[in-house]
């Protein structure tokens, strides 16, 4: 039975909650005001994804692949993330330990990726599990993580790694991380492999971090203007180089997952390296899947300020921060670089800082490319309610959980469903 008083009461409580949440949001970041008001976003124009720089319309698949895609890739590389080197000749991935895990369900491999010949400067430690029951190479999820390998999993055989503190100290990871552990068995039970890398092994995440990570191996070369996100993405490609030789893994069926800054990194890794079959980008926000020209939550001024994360991006990107409307691309183009490969965006409805709606608004334009390539996408779709999975199962998919800046256990369950279908 319809009860107007109950509905009114509910609406009152709901708006009160929203107001209370909004009121507790920060007003400034790096000294710049933050807009959390939909009515004050203003107008912006997105560069046409299907028009070449010379003004001509992209007529079909061939032109997208041969002309427009390379144009966009180069633009984003040059201006936002920077150019990184290719595969180092000395690359070597060594399995330093192998054993049974999770009561014999999985085979564990601990792999060290080395980029220099003799001394293995800046080793990247990768932990890999594959189902022991599988008789052929398995599809696998490669997770870029905030935790050292031993902190992420419940497996006492995993070697204790090192993590970096914000003030630049490298410490033994012998305490638990503030991030939750992963349930690995859910992947194994679904017939999937799982691998993880601590991002700080590739390059520590602070201003002078480049001195202690892979970028320092190329410090004498002026042709690479890569910033930290590019370095993390580069490390993932080196993991892919290893997987191409691991007979237990099907390297043509590897999905990347990362959250937040690591969501930005996996988007760039998937864009650059088409060997990755799928990307699951969680809460990637500004500089990731959220439109930069849209002034809501974090914007380019906040993220590129020297007191914050300028070292994630190239100096060219900082220059655009004061006039983002002139940026010749936006997040819709970054997303389209994944097409026709599957890409899932996961957000949270109260993660205002990362602008979940701004991520959704990238999808109609990116969808034009998915549609051109014959894939299912989010053309003409409405913004879903939190928890509604109706936009999830598409080659370009979107899902918003009820909650904030995190990946919830139930998100992982959905990712597995997505991987089972599209990987
Ligand atoms: C900060 C930053 C975001 C980033 C996030 C994270 O909030 O401003 O851009 O995504 O950190 O990585 O958690």
Boltz pocket constraint, residues with backbone or C-beta under 6 A from the ligand:
constraints:
  - pocket:
      binder: B
      contacts: [[A, 259], [A, 260], [A, 261], [A, 262], [A, 283], [A, 284], [A, 285], [A, 286], [A, 298], [A, 303], [A, 353]]
      max_distance: 6.0
